[in-house]
Amino acid sequence: MKYTPTIITIGIIAAFAVHGRIAQPANYNDFADHSVMSGIPHAGDVLSNAGFALVAIWGWLALWPWRNSDQLRAAWPGYRLFLIGLFLTAFGSAYFHLVPGNDRLTWDMLPIALAGAGLLVGVRGDTQPGSKTNIEAIALALFAAAGVAWWVFTDTHGAGDLRPYLLLQVLPLILIPLWQSIHRAPRTDRIAFAAAMGLYVVAKASEVLDHQIANTFGFVSGHTLKHLLATAATAAIVWGLTRRFAGGGHSDNFGIMEKYR
């Protein structure tokens, strides 16, 4: 059981390698939202990113005072990267959706990749406190940037490849529940991340059904809904983290030093 996450990670990387290039869908930038508000084009898709910044600010203000506490010290480098990536996502995604196109997509992809990398390091620090999370956060942040740079390079040459970028979206969905199960994470942590992952899966489905949802409801597109659901997912994560300090620094389930025994 101890080596299961490593084996699965290697398996996923091997599967990506065998699969070959994963390209961006040809019509990816053809979004259903054509609303205009106060002169802002694609207003639904643009303005719905504000929630990411609000959640990031909430998380930062709530967690910063506890960054050196026993409850958060090991995981803080990862969650710090997650919150920074989340904050930048609000602006990068809004910038992209103002004039959707591959030339702006980099600024949407990079902060999302950083947030995914941060989550991995944060939960690893929570479940395995001996991890060198400062180094891991730097390494995964560099991998995130390199993955996006790889897509830019390959896309420029007419063969865009999203595999490194997608890896940082797939791995958290698999490794986080595994780590939490193996190391017996407290119930609040599991509930928070399970809710976040469920919301994220629904958000991705809404993204795929962008036009269908817009045609059905009229007042909202699937991609706008994706932003709102993804915001709720990140809020669930931040809520779970802040619950650790609800009792003045003690876990609401049991002592933080005991939770991963």
Secondary structure, 3 states (H helix, E strand, C coil): CCCHHHHHHHHHHHHHHHHCCCCCCCCCCCCCCCCEECCEECHHHHHCCHHHHHHHHHHHHHHHHHCCCCCCCCCHHHHHHHHHHHHHHHHHHHHHHHCCCHHHHHHHHHHHHHHHHHHHHHHHHHHCCCCCHHHHHHHHHHHHHHHHHHHHHHHHCCCCCCHHHHHHHHHHHHHHHHHHHHCCCCHHHHHHHHHHHHHHHHHHHHHHCHHHHHHHHCCCCHHHHHHHHHHHHHHHHHHHHHHHHCCCCCCCCCCCCCCCC
